[in-house]
Amino acid sequence: MKIRLKPLASDIFISVYVVISLFLRFLAEMKTQISAANSIVIGFCFVVILWVLIRLKFLNPNWFGLFTSNDQTNKN
């Protein structure tokens, strides 16, 4: 049995993750002198972590109900 988060919990997790990762990037950029390329690589790594969690089906984003899923369009 795989561990999965419910759609609302996944949306909240992703939102908090994005805010914290942006905060950490801005904090690191202010405290140390890192180049723009390093900042882009760090941001890309944060995005890849989210992508992997979604591909592993640990996160099941519902995008706060903004988009219809394929399951809902196939039922109609």
Secondary structure, DSSP 8 states (H G I E B T S, - for coil): ------HHHHHHHHHHHHHHHHHHHHHHHHHS---HHHHHHHHHHHHHHHHHHHHTTS----GGGTS--HHHHHH-
